[in-house]
Amino acid sequence: MKYSVLGLILMCISPLLHAEDGHSLWLRNKGKGSVNVVCSKNSPTLALAKQELREGWSGNAGATVNLILKTDKALKADGFKLKENQIQANTESGILYGVYELLRRQQTGEVIKEETINPSYERRILNHWDNPNGTIERGYAGRSIFWRPSKDSLGVTEKDKTLWTEYARANASVGINGAVLDNVNADQKMLTAPYLERVKGIADILRPYGVKTYLSVKFSSPSMIGGLKTSDPLNPEVIKWWKDKVKEIYKIIPDFGGFLVKANSEGQPGPQDYKRTHADGANMMADALKPYGGIVMWRAFVYSTSDEDRAKQAYGEFMPLDGQFRDNVIIQVKNGPVDFQPREPFSPLFGAMKKTSVMPEVQITQEYLGHSTHLVYLAPMWEEFLKSDTYQAGVGSTVARCTDGSVYSQKHTAIAGVSNIGLDTNWCGHDFAQSNWYAFGRLAWDNKLTSEQIADEWIKLTFRNEGAESADWNNNFLKPVKEMMLLSREAAVNYMMPLGLHHIMSANEHYGPGPWWAPARTRKDWTPPYFHKADLTGVGFDRSKTGSNAVSQYHEPLASQLNDINTCPAELLLWFHHTPWNFKLKTGRTLWDEMCYKYDTGVKQVRQFQKTWDKIEPYVDADRFTRIQNKLRAQSQNAQVWKDACLLYFQQFSKMPIPYDIERPVNNLDDLIKNDMKRR
């Protein structure tokens, strides 16, 4: 009887499912009723707000919603006051965000009550690492939506406008209000007139949705395209060149957001080329932007070829400059001190720079997490990061509170995410990778949200179909898929780099394992052995007081906790300590055995994801089901390779057996080293 009832339910569901290519993202649901919208003012943004309400309304048919523009000191930036039938805001963008909030709550079943809702950060920005030729650095979803290599590459077509409109709408729906349109490894021609005209075309489309445009700029532009002999930031001619260039930009793009700058990093030019400081360079640009309300986002991702621990170098360069930056300069700091690894401690710059505006930078694109092949929901990583306590102003000085203006006064607050968006039909290459774009926007708007709440919203908006029986769908689709998403980041850490291991990926696009990779004449800090330091005595980077002393960059009591091998959290053990293979962890296992079990657990978790997904086939359209099923199969194969490669490689040093209750490796180390996993 039980199975007969289930069969009837599935028969009812199946006809409701239709092929979906993923292009509609989380905005696929249409309204089910009519609504009267009352607003005394008109503008392109308000017109969009009215249109979204009329097309997406799922509340009581015939209801009236009032949109009220009214100055209220309780609202900051683009915040809004929400009621079931009213949205009030100081800005037109605030009205639009309020509309999306109201519609989202209707569609997900969340309670709609009288509430004041303010964004955590003033500027919530996507960083696109897109190049003028249409390629994307660390992009895994096709070519750029902004740039192309053809002869008419700088013209703006109707197809461009349609795509950019869809992009802007998706951003606005989750509160993202800025986009850096080009790679941080900037091309100087982005500041030339023909390219600025295309930026204008993009800005004109994004503007009604409240999305400002920004550009990454090359520091040496004055000498490369300006005809000057120098780009010294203290040279009067250079200062004038930047002022003139900024004036030119704002003449054609009045709401231009500002510049993102990668300087004196990985070969990029910068002020240090002229024996000037980061503050000298950033302030020169900030002064040029100041009259127009623009900002400079100056990246702290710097490291040199010195023998100093790479994880310490950003702190060493920027802390002495604290308080020397203009108030429209904001230092953009990666979440961890190395480079977007599957797990890192937070960068010690968060909370330590008390007199300078600081913004977090996270990576939405999965450079080190399986590209667009692996299902890795990143909100748990970002939640872990934002809730990390720096102790810099006492207990509760979390990264979130140290960057959103709660702990330190900042003229500007911001957060950035490195985009995973390309020309692939589903935008992100993997249908589940869309959840990371969505999650970034939601956390940028409210950094106190939980990854579980965000996953719940995204699944309902992306997969639930009208007519699906609620209890059945919740139990057999929502619950298992949400559990899979919430476990996916830890699973990736387990099968890639557990217990604080980091930067042990292959040189082949940062995709597969490569703990052995260390070619002659290659910079040591670009090779995995520099970071894992495996030898016969143990494994891990000693950053304790007797090692590189990176722990000293953290505030007490955290510094002492990390310094002691017995109190350092197990998930960061090998980040901070070169640990003996036979060291006993709190689990009762030796380090070697624990490493073996972690890798094995990761493989098992991904195989369970396959089982979970296969079971929900009746609840999802065939196109998306098959696409995701194929991705999970590849991920499972990749996880096995990661496990085999790392355990067989490190076993050469540990000289210890793999526990016998763990599945044996199925690959040979020599073959893996010879082939180095190719991107699937």
C-alpha positions as CSV (number, residue, x, y, z in Angstrom):
1,M,0.0,0.0,0.0
2,K,2.8,2.4,1.0
3,Y,4.6,1.9,-2.4
4,S,1.3,2.3,-4.3
5,V,0.6,5.7,-2.7
6,L,4.2,6.8,-3.5
7,G,3.8,5.6,-7.1
8,L,0.6,7.7,-7.5
9,I,2.4,10.7,-6.1
10,L,5.2,10.3,-8.5
11,M,2.8,9.9,-11.4
12,C,1.3,13.2,-10.5
13,I,4.6,15.0,-10.2
14,S,6.2,13.7,-13.5
15,P,3.9,15.6,-15.9
16,L,4.6,18.8,-14.1
17,L,8.4,18.5,-14.9
18,H,9.7,20.1,-18.1
19,A,13.2,20.4,-19.4
20,E,15.2,23.3,-17.9
21,D,18.5,24.6,-19.1
22,G,19.3,26.4,-15.9
23,H,19.4,29.9,-17.5
24,S,16.6,31.3,-15.3
25,L,18.7,30.6,-12.2
26,W,16.7,31.1,-9.0
27,L,14.3,33.4,-10.8
28,R,12.3,30.8,-12.7
29,N,9.0,31.0,-10.8
30,K,6.2,33.2,-12.1
31,G,3.5,34.8,-10.1
32,K,0.2,33.1,-9.4
33,G,-2.0,36.1,-8.9
34,S,-2.7,39.8,-9.6
35,V,-1.5,42.7,-7.5
36,N,-2.1,46.5,-7.5
37,V,1.0,48.5,-7.1
38,V,0.9,52.1,-5.8
39,C,3.9,54.4,-6.1
40,S,3.8,58.2,-6.5
41,K,7.0,58.4,-8.3
42,N,8.4,57.1,-11.6
43,S,11.9,56.1,-12.8
44,P,13.5,53.2,-14.6
45,T,14.3,51.4,-11.3
46,L,10.8,51.9,-9.9
47,A,9.3,50.7,-13.1
48,L,11.3,47.5,-12.7
49,A,10.1,47.1,-9.1
50,K,6.5,47.4,-10.2
51,Q,7.1,45.0,-13.1
52,E,8.7,42.4,-10.8
53,L,5.8,42.6,-8.3
54,R,3.2,42.2,-11.1
55,E,5.0,39.2,-12.7
56,G,6.1,37.5,-9.5
57,W,3.3,38.1,-7.1
58,S,2.2,34.9,-5.2
59,G,0.3,36.6,-2.4
60,N,-3.4,37.3,-2.1
61,A,-5.0,38.0,-5.5
62,G,-6.0,41.6,-5.9
63,A,-3.9,42.8,-3.0
64,T,-2.4,46.3,-3.0
65,V,1.3,47.0,-2.3
66,N,2.5,50.5,-1.6
67,L,6.1,51.5,-2.6
68,I,7.2,54.5,-0.6
69,L,10.3,56.6,-1.1
70,K,10.9,58.4,2.2
71,T,14.0,59.4,4.1
72,D,14.3,57.4,7.3
73,K,17.3,57.5,9.6
74,A,16.7,53.9,10.6
75,L,17.6,52.8,7.1
76,K,21.2,52.8,5.9
77,A,22.3,52.7,2.3
78,D,19.8,50.7,0.3
79,G,18.0,49.2,3.3
80,F,14.2,49.0,3.4
81,K,11.2,48.6,5.7
82,L,9.1,45.6,4.9
83,K,5.4,44.9,5.5
84,E,3.1,42.4,3.9
85,N,1.7,45.2,1.7
86,Q,4.3,47.9,1.9
87,I,7.9,48.6,1.1
88,Q,9.6,51.8,2.2
89,A,13.2,52.9,1.4
90,N,15.4,55.9,1.2
91,T,16.5,55.0,-2.4
92,E,15.0,53.5,-5.5
93,S,17.4,50.6,-5.3
94,G,16.1,50.0,-1.7
95,I,12.6,49.7,-3.1
96,L,13.8,47.2,-5.7
97,Y,15.6,45.1,-3.1
98,G,12.5,45.2,-0.9
99,V,10.4,43.9,-3.8
100,Y,12.8,40.9,-4.3
101,E,12.7,40.2,-0.6
102,L,8.9,40.2,-0.5
103,L,8.7,37.9,-3.5
104,R,11.3,35.5,-2.2
105,R,9.5,35.2,1.1
106,Q,6.2,34.5,-0.7
107,Q,7.9,31.8,-2.9
108,T,9.8,30.1,-0.1
109,G,7.1,30.3,2.5
110,E,9.1,32.5,4.9
111,V,7.1,34.7,7.3
112,I,6.4,38.2,6.1
113,K,6.3,40.6,9.0
114,E,6.9,44.3,9.7
115,E,10.7,44.5,9.7
116,T,13.6,46.9,9.1
117,I,16.2,45.3,6.8
118,N,19.6,46.9,6.3
119,P,22.5,45.5,4.3
120,S,25.6,44.4,6.2
121,Y,27.9,46.0,3.6
122,E,27.5,49.2,1.6
123,R,29.1,47.8,-1.5
124,R,28.5,44.1,-2.5
125,I,30.6,43.5,-5.5
126,L,31.3,40.7,-8.0
127,N,34.9,40.7,-9.3
128,H,35.0,39.4,-12.9
129,W,38.5,38.1,-13.9
130,D,37.5,38.6,-17.6
131,N,40.0,39.6,-20.2
132,P,39.4,41.8,-23.3
133,N,39.8,38.8,-25.6
134,G,36.8,37.1,-23.9
135,T,38.8,34.5,-21.9
136,I,38.3,34.3,-18.1
137,E,41.1,33.7,-15.7
138,R,39.9,30.9,-13.4
139,G,36.6,30.8,-15.3
140,Y,34.9,27.4,-15.8
141,A,31.6,28.4,-17.4
142,G,32.5,29.5,-20.9
143,R,33.8,32.8,-22.2
144,S,33.1,36.3,-20.8
145,I,29.6,37.9,-20.9
146,F,31.3,41.3,-21.3
147,W,34.1,40.9,-23.7
148,R,34.7,39.1,-27.0
149,P,37.6,38.7,-29.5
150,S,35.8,39.4,-32.8
151,K,36.3,42.5,-35.1
152,D,33.1,44.1,-33.7
153,S,34.2,43.2,-30.1
154,L,33.5,46.7,-28.8
155,G,30.1,47.2,-30.3
156,V,27.0,46.6,-28.2
157,T,24.4,44.3,-29.7
158,E,20.8,43.6,-28.7
159,K,22.0,40.1,-27.6
160,D,24.5,41.8,-25.3
161,K,21.8,44.0,-23.8
162,T,19.5,41.0,-23.2
163,L,22.2,39.0,-21.5
164,W,23.4,42.0,-19.4
165,T,19.8,42.7,-18.3
166,E,19.4,39.1,-17.1
167,Y,22.7,39.3,-15.3
168,A,21.8,42.6,-13.6
169,R,18.4,41.3,-12.6
170,A,20.0,38.2,-11.0
171,N,22.4,40.4,-9.1
172,A,19.8,42.8,-7.9
173,S,17.6,39.9,-6.7
174,V,20.2,39.0,-4.1
175,G,21.4,42.5,-3.3
176,I,24.6,42.6,-5.3
177,N,25.2,46.2,-6.3
178,G,28.5,46.3,-8.1
179,A,30.6,44.5,-10.8
180,V,34.2,44.8,-11.6
181,L,34.2,44.1,-15.4
182,D,37.8,43.0,-16.0
183,N,40.6,40.9,-14.6
184,V,42.7,42.0,-11.6
185,N,45.7,41.2,-13.8
186,A,44.5,44.2,-15.8
187,D,45.1,45.1,-19.4
188,Q,46.0,48.8,-19.8
189,K,43.8,49.2,-22.9
190,M,40.7,49.0,-20.6
191,L,41.3,52.7,-19.9
192,T,41.3,53.7,-23.6
193,A,38.4,55.5,-25.1
194,P,37.0,52.5,-27.2
195,Y,36.9,50.2,-24.2
196,L,35.4,52.9,-22.0
197,E,32.6,53.3,-24.5
198,R,31.7,49.6,-24.1
199,V,31.9,50.0,-20.4
200,K,29.3,52.8,-20.8
201,G,27.1,50.4,-22.7
202,I,27.3,47.9,-19.9
203,A,26.8,50.5,-17.2
204,D,23.6,51.8,-19.0
205,I,22.0,48.3,-18.8
206,L,23.1,47.6,-15.2
207,R,22.2,51.0,-13.8
208,P,18.4,50.6,-13.4
209,Y,19.1,47.5,-11.3
210,G,21.3,49.4,-9.0
211,V,24.5,47.7,-10.1
212,K,27.5,50.1,-10.5
213,T,30.4,49.3,-12.7
214,Y,34.0,49.3,-11.6
215,L,37.3,48.6,-13.5
216,S,40.5,46.8,-12.6
217,V,43.3,49.1,-13.7
218,K,46.9,48.6,-14.5
219,F,49.1,50.8,-12.2
220,S,51.5,51.5,-15.1
221,S,48.8,52.9,-17.4
222,P,50.3,56.4,-17.5
223,S,53.5,55.2,-19.1
224,M,51.9,52.4,-21.1
225,I,49.1,54.3,-22.8
226,G,49.5,57.9,-21.6
227,G,52.8,58.7,-23.2
228,L,54.6,59.4,-19.9
229,K,58.1,58.3,-19.0
230,T,57.0,57.1,-15.6
231,S,54.1,56.0,-13.5
232,D,55.5,57.2,-10.2
233,P,52.5,58.0,-8.0
234,L,54.2,61.1,-6.6
235,N,55.1,62.5,-10.0
236,P,52.9,65.6,-10.8
237,E,52.4,64.6,-14.4
238,V,51.3,61.1,-13.3
239,I,48.9,62.6,-10.8
240,K,47.4,64.9,-13.5
241,W,47.1,62.0,-15.9
242,W,45.0,60.0,-13.4
243,K,42.9,63.0,-12.6
244,D,42.2,63.6,-16.3
245,K,41.4,59.9,-16.9
246,V,39.0,59.8,-14.0
247,K,37.3,63.0,-15.3
248,E,36.9,61.3,-18.7
249,I,35.4,58.2,-17.2
250,Y,32.8,60.1,-15.1
251,K,31.8,62.2,-18.0
252,I,30.5,59.1,-19.8
253,I,29.7,57.0,-16.7
254,P,28.4,59.4,-14.0
255,D,27.8,56.6,-11.5
256,F,31.1,54.8,-12.0
257,G,32.1,53.0,-8.8
258,G,35.9,53.2,-8.9
259,F,39.0,51.1,-9.3
260,L,40.2,47.7,-8.2
261,V,44.0,47.5,-8.2
262,K,46.4,44.6,-8.0
263,A,49.9,46.1,-7.6
264,N,53.3,44.7,-6.8
265,S,51.8,41.2,-6.8
266,E,52.7,38.3,-9.0
267,G,54.6,40.5,-11.5
268,Q,52.0,43.3,-11.7
269,P,53.5,46.8,-11.6
270,G,53.0,49.0,-8.6
271,P,54.2,51.9,-6.5
272,Q,57.1,49.8,-5.0
273,D,58.7,49.9,-8.5
274,Y,59.4,53.6,-7.7
275,K,60.3,53.0,-4.0
276,R,56.9,54.3,-3.0
277,T,54.4,52.5,-0.6
278,H,51.0,50.9,-1.2
279,A,49.6,54.0,0.5
280,D,51.3,56.4,-1.9
281,G,49.8,54.5,-4.9
282,A,46.3,54.0,-3.5
283,N,46.0,57.6,-2.2
284,M,47.0,59.1,-5.5
285,M,44.2,57.2,-7.2
286,A,41.8,57.9,-4.4
287,D,42.4,61.7,-4.6
288,A,41.5,61.6,-8.3
289,L,38.2,59.6,-7.6
290,K,37.2,61.6,-4.4
291,P,35.3,64.5,-6.1
292,Y,33.1,61.9,-7.9
293,G,32.4,59.6,-4.9
294,G,34.6,56.8,-6.3
295,I,36.6,54.4,-4.2
296,V,39.9,52.5,-4.6
297,M,39.8,48.8,-3.7
298,W,43.5,48.0,-3.2
299,R,44.3,44.3,-3.0
300,A,46.5,43.0,-0.2
301,F,47.3,39.8,-2.1
302,V,51.1,40.3,-2.1
303,Y,54.0,38.1,-1.7
304,S,57.6,38.2,-2.9
305,T,60.4,35.7,-3.6
306,S,61.8,36.2,-0.2
307,D,62.4,33.3,2.2
308,E,59.7,34.6,4.6
309,D,56.6,32.4,5.0
310,R,54.3,33.5,2.2
311,A,51.3,33.4,4.7
312,K,52.9,36.3,6.6
313,Q,53.8,38.7,3.9
314,A,50.5,40.6,3.4
315,Y,50.4,41.4,7.1
316,G,54.0,42.4,7.1
317,E,53.5,44.9,4.2
318,F,50.2,46.4,5.2
319,M,50.2,46.7,9.0
320,P,52.9,49.4,9.0
321,L,50.7,51.4,6.7
322,D,47.5,51.3,8.9
323,G,46.0,54.8,9.2
324,Q,47.9,56.1,6.2
325,F,45.2,55.5,3.5
326,R,42.6,58.0,2.4
327,D,39.1,57.3,3.6
328,N,37.9,56.3,0.1
329,V,40.6,53.6,0.0
330,I,39.5,50.1,1.1
331,I,42.0,47.3,1.4
332,Q,40.7,44.1,-0.2
333,V,41.9,41.1,1.7
334,K,41.4,37.4,0.7
335,N,39.6,35.4,3.3
336,G,42.8,33.4,4.1
337,P,46.5,34.3,4.2
338,V,47.6,32.2,1.2
339,D,45.1,31.8,-1.7
340,F,41.5,30.7,-1.6
341,Q,42.4,27.2,-0.3
342,P,39.6,24.6,0.6
343,R,40.3,25.6,4.2
344,E,42.4,28.3,5.6
345,P,42.5,30.3,8.9
346,F,41.2,33.8,8.4
347,S,43.8,36.4,7.3
348,P,45.3,38.1,10.4
349,L,44.8,41.5,8.7
350,F,41.1,41.3,9.6
351,G,40.6,43.2,12.8
352,A,44.3,44.1,13.0
353,M,44.1,47.1,10.7
354,K,42.0,49.3,13.0
355,K,42.5,52.7,11.2
356,T,41.9,51.5,7.7
357,S,38.8,50.3,5.8
358,V,39.2,46.6,5.1
359,M,36.9,44.4,2.9
360,P,36.8,40.6,2.5
361,E,37.4,39.0,-0.8
362,V,36.1,35.4,-1.3
363,Q,36.2,33.2,-4.4
364,I,32.9,32.1,-5.8
365,T,34.5,30.4,-8.8
366,Q,36.0,27.0,-7.7
367,E,39.6,27.5,-8.6
368,Y,40.9,25.0,-6.0
369,L,37.6,23.1,-5.5
370,G,37.0,21.1,-8.6
371,H,36.2,23.9,-11.0
372,S,32.7,23.5,-12.5
373,T,32.8,19.7,-12.1
374,H,32.6,19.3,-8.4
375,L,29.5,20.0,-6.3
376,V,30.9,22.2,-3.5
377,Y,28.4,24.6,-1.8
378,L,30.6,27.4,-0.5
379,A,28.3,29.1,2.0
380,P,29.6,26.9,4.9
381,M,33.1,28.1,4.2
382,W,32.1,31.7,4.1
383,E,30.0,31.4,7.2
384,E,32.9,29.8,9.0
385,F,35.1,32.6,7.9
386,L,32.8,35.5,8.7
387,K,32.0,34.1,12.2
388,S,35.7,33.6,13.1
389,D,36.6,35.6,16.1
390,T,39.7,37.8,15.7
391,Y,39.6,38.9,19.4
392,Q,41.1,42.2,18.2
393,A,38.6,44.3,20.1
394,G,37.7,41.6,22.7
395,V,35.5,38.5,22.4
396,G,33.0,38.7,19.6
397,S,35.2,40.7,17.2
398,T,34.3,38.4,14.3
399,V,35.6,39.0,10.8
400,A,32.1,40.0,9.9
401,R,31.9,42.7,12.6
402,C,35.4,43.9,12.0
403,T,34.6,44.6,8.3
404,D,30.9,45.8,8.4
405,G,31.5,48.8,10.5
406,S,30.2,47.3,13.8
407,V,33.6,47.2,15.5
408,Y,35.6,49.9,13.7
409,S,34.3,53.0,12.0
410,Q,34.8,52.8,8.3
411,K,33.9,55.4,5.7
412,H,33.0,52.6,3.3
413,T,32.2,49.0,3.9
414,A,32.4,46.4,1.1
415,I,32.7,42.7,0.3
416,A,33.8,41.1,-3.0
417,G,33.4,37.7,-4.6
418,V,35.4,36.5,-7.5
419,S,32.7,35.5,-10.1
420,N,31.9,32.1,-11.5
421,I,29.8,33.5,-14.4
422,G,30.4,32.8,-18.1
423,L,28.5,32.3,-21.4
424,D,27.4,28.8,-20.5
425,T,23.7,28.5,-20.8
426,N,23.3,27.9,-17.1
427,W,25.8,30.7,-16.4
428,C,28.0,28.8,-14.0
429,G,28.9,25.5,-15.7
430,H,27.4,23.4,-12.9
431,D,23.8,23.8,-11.9
432,F,24.7,23.6,-8.2
433,A,27.5,26.3,-8.7
434,Q,24.7,28.8,-9.1
435,S,24.0,28.3,-5.4
436,N,27.4,30.0,-4.7
437,W,26.5,33.1,-6.7
438,Y,23.2,33.2,-4.8
439,A,24.9,32.6,-1.5
440,F,27.5,35.3,-1.9
441,G,24.8,37.9,-2.6
442,R,22.7,36.8,0.4
443,L,25.7,36.8,2.8
444,A,26.9,40.1,1.4
445,W,23.5,41.6,2.2
446,D,23.2,39.9,5.6
447,N,26.4,38.4,7.0
448,K,24.5,36.8,9.8
449,L,22.6,34.4,7.6
450,T,23.3,30.7,8.0
451,S,24.4,28.5,5.1
452,E,21.4,26.2,5.9
453,Q,18.9,29.0,5.5
454,I,20.5,30.1,2.2
455,A,20.5,26.5,0.9
456,D,16.9,26.1,1.8
457,E,15.9,29.3,-0.1
458,W,18.0,28.4,-3.1
459,I,16.7,24.9,-3.5
460,K,13.1,26.0,-3.2
461,L,13.5,28.8,-5.7
462,T,15.6,26.7,-8.2
463,F,13.9,23.3,-8.1
464,R,10.4,23.3,-6.6
465,N,7.7,23.2,-9.2
466,E,4.1,24.5,-8.9
467,G,1.9,21.6,-7.9
468,A,4.5,19.6,-6.1
469,E,3.0,18.1,-2.9
470,S,4.7,20.0,-0.1
471,A,5.3,17.4,2.5
472,D,6.4,14.8,0.0
473,W,8.7,17.2,-1.8
474,N,10.2,18.5,1.4
475,N,11.0,15.0,2.7
476,N,12.2,13.4,-0.5
477,F,13.9,16.3,-2.3
478,L,14.5,19.4,-0.1
479,K,15.8,17.5,2.9
480,P,18.3,15.2,1.2
481,V,19.5,17.7,-1.3
482,K,20.1,20.3,1.4
483,E,22.0,17.8,3.5
484,M,24.1,17.0,0.5
485,M,24.9,20.7,-0.1
486,L,25.7,21.4,3.5
487,L,28.2,18.4,3.7
488,S,29.8,19.1,0.3
489,R,32.4,21.6,1.3
490,E,33.7,19.4,4.2
491,A,33.6,16.4,1.8
492,A,35.9,18.3,-0.6
493,V,38.3,19.2,2.2
494,N,38.3,15.6,3.3
495,Y,39.2,14.2,-0.1
496,M,41.5,17.0,-1.1
497,M,43.4,18.7,1.8
498,P,42.3,17.6,5.3
499,L,43.7,18.5,8.7
500,G,45.2,21.8,7.5
501,L,47.0,20.6,4.4
502,H,47.0,23.3,1.7
503,H,48.3,24.1,-1.7
504,I,49.0,20.5,-2.7
505,M,47.1,20.6,-6.0
506,S,48.5,19.8,-9.5
507,A,50.1,22.5,-11.6
508,N,47.5,21.6,-14.2
509,E,44.9,24.4,-13.7
510,H,44.9,23.9,-9.9
511,Y,42.5,20.9,-10.5
512,G,43.8,17.5,-9.4
513,P,46.3,16.4,-6.7
514,G,50.0,17.1,-7.1
515,P,51.8,17.0,-3.7
516,W,55.0,15.9,-5.6
517,W,55.1,18.8,-8.0
518,A,58.4,20.8,-7.7
519,P,60.2,21.3,-11.0
520,A,63.7,22.6,-10.9
521,R,64.1,26.4,-11.1
522,T,60.4,26.9,-10.1
523,R,59.7,29.4,-7.3
524,K,59.5,27.3,-4.1
525,D,56.4,29.0,-2.9
526,W,54.6,27.9,-6.0
527,T,55.2,24.2,-5.3
528,P,53.3,21.9,-2.9
529,P,56.4,20.7,-1.0
530,Y,57.0,24.2,0.2
531,F,53.6,24.1,1.9
532,H,53.3,20.4,3.1
533,K,57.0,19.9,4.0
534,A,56.5,16.1,4.3
535,D,59.6,14.2,5.5
536,L,60.3,11.1,7.5
537,T,59.5,12.9,10.8
538,G,56.1,14.3,9.9
539,V,54.1,16.7,7.7
540,G,52.9,20.2,7.9
541,F,54.1,23.8,7.9
542,D,55.6,25.0,11.2
543,R,54.1,28.4,11.8
544,S,54.4,28.2,15.6
545,K,56.8,30.5,17.6
546,T,59.6,28.1,16.9
547,G,58.8,28.0,13.2
548,S,57.9,31.0,11.0
549,N,56.0,32.5,13.9
550,A,52.9,33.3,11.8
551,V,50.9,32.7,14.9
552,S,52.2,36.0,16.3
553,Q,50.1,37.9,13.8
554,Y,46.9,36.7,15.5
555,H,45.5,38.2,18.7
556,E,45.4,36.5,22.0
557,P,44.0,34.1,23.1
558,L,43.9,32.8,19.6
559,A,47.6,33.1,19.0
560,S,48.4,30.8,22.0
561,Q,45.7,28.3,21.0
562,L,47.1,28.0,17.5
563,N,50.7,27.9,18.7
564,D,50.2,24.8,20.9
565,I,50.0,21.6,18.9
566,N,47.7,20.2,21.6
567,T,45.1,23.0,21.4
568,C,45.3,23.9,17.7
569,P,42.1,22.9,16.1
570,A,42.5,19.6,14.2
571,E,41.2,21.1,11.0
572,L,44.1,23.6,11.0
573,L,46.8,21.3,12.6
574,L,49.0,21.0,9.5
575,W,48.6,24.6,8.6
576,F,50.4,25.7,11.8
577,H,52.5,22.6,12.9
578,H,54.9,20.2,11.4
579,T,53.4,17.2,13.1
580,P,54.9,13.7,13.7
581,W,53.2,10.9,11.8
582,N,52.5,9.1,15.1
583,F,51.1,12.1,16.9
584,K,47.9,11.2,18.7
585,L,44.8,13.3,17.9
586,K,41.8,13.7,20.1
587,T,40.1,11.0,18.1
588,G,42.6,8.5,19.5
589,R,44.2,7.9,16.1
590,T,47.7,8.8,15.0
591,L,48.1,11.6,12.5
592,W,48.7,9.1,9.7
593,D,45.6,7.0,10.4
594,E,43.5,10.1,10.8
595,M,44.7,11.4,7.4
596,C,43.8,8.1,5.9
597,Y,40.3,8.1,7.4
598,K,39.7,11.7,6.3
599,Y,40.6,10.9,2.6
600,D,38.5,7.8,2.7
601,T,35.5,9.6,4.3
602,G,35.6,12.2,1.6
603,V,35.4,9.6,-1.1
604,K,32.5,7.9,0.7
605,Q,30.7,11.2,1.1
606,V,30.8,11.9,-2.7
607,R,29.6,8.4,-3.4
608,Q,26.7,9.1,-1.1
609,F,25.9,12.3,-3.0
610,Q,25.5,10.1,-6.1
611,K,23.0,7.9,-4.3
612,T,21.2,10.9,-2.9
613,W,20.9,12.4,-6.3
614,D,19.8,9.2,-8.1
615,K,17.0,8.8,-5.6
616,I,15.5,12.2,-6.4
617,E,15.2,11.6,-10.1
618,P,11.3,11.7,-10.1
619,Y,11.4,15.2,-8.6
620,V,13.6,17.0,-11.1
621,D,13.5,17.6,-14.8
622,A,15.5,15.1,-16.9
623,D,17.9,17.6,-18.3
624,R,19.2,18.9,-15.0
625,F,19.0,15.5,-13.4
626,T,21.3,14.0,-16.1
627,R,23.7,17.0,-16.1
628,I,24.2,16.8,-12.4
629,Q,24.4,13.0,-12.3
630,N,27.2,13.1,-14.8
631,K,29.1,15.8,-12.8
632,L,28.7,13.7,-9.6
633,R,30.2,10.7,-11.4
634,A,33.2,12.7,-12.5
635,Q,33.6,14.1,-9.0
636,S,33.5,10.6,-7.5
637,Q,36.2,9.5,-9.8
638,N,38.3,12.6,-9.0
639,A,37.9,12.1,-5.3
640,Q,39.3,8.6,-5.6
641,V,42.3,10.0,-7.5
642,W,42.9,12.6,-4.8
643,K,42.7,10.0,-2.1
644,D,45.0,7.5,-3.9
645,A,47.5,10.2,-4.9
646,C,47.9,11.8,-1.6
647,L,47.9,8.7,0.6
648,L,50.4,6.8,-1.6
649,Y,52.6,9.9,-1.9
650,F,52.6,10.7,1.8
651,Q,53.0,7.0,2.7
652,Q,56.5,7.2,1.2
653,F,57.4,9.4,4.2
654,S,55.2,7.9,7.0
655,K,56.3,4.3,6.2
656,M,53.0,3.3,7.9
657,P,50.3,1.0,6.6
658,I,46.9,2.3,5.4
659,P,44.4,1.0,8.0
660,Y,43.0,-2.3,6.7
661,D,39.3,-1.3,7.2
662,I,39.8,1.4,4.5
663,E,39.3,0.6,0.9
664,R,42.6,0.1,-0.9
665,P,44.0,2.5,-3.5
666,V,42.9,1.6,-7.0
667,N,45.5,3.8,-8.8
668,N,49.3,3.5,-8.9
669,L,51.3,6.5,-7.7
670,D,53.8,6.3,-10.6
671,D,50.9,6.4,-13.1
672,L,49.3,9.4,-11.3
673,I,52.5,11.3,-11.2
674,K,53.2,10.6,-14.9
675,N,49.7,11.6,-16.0
676,D,48.8,14.4,-13.5
677,M,45.0,14.5,-13.5
678,K,43.6,16.1,-16.6
679,R,40.6,18.4,-16.1
680,R,37.4,16.5,-17.0
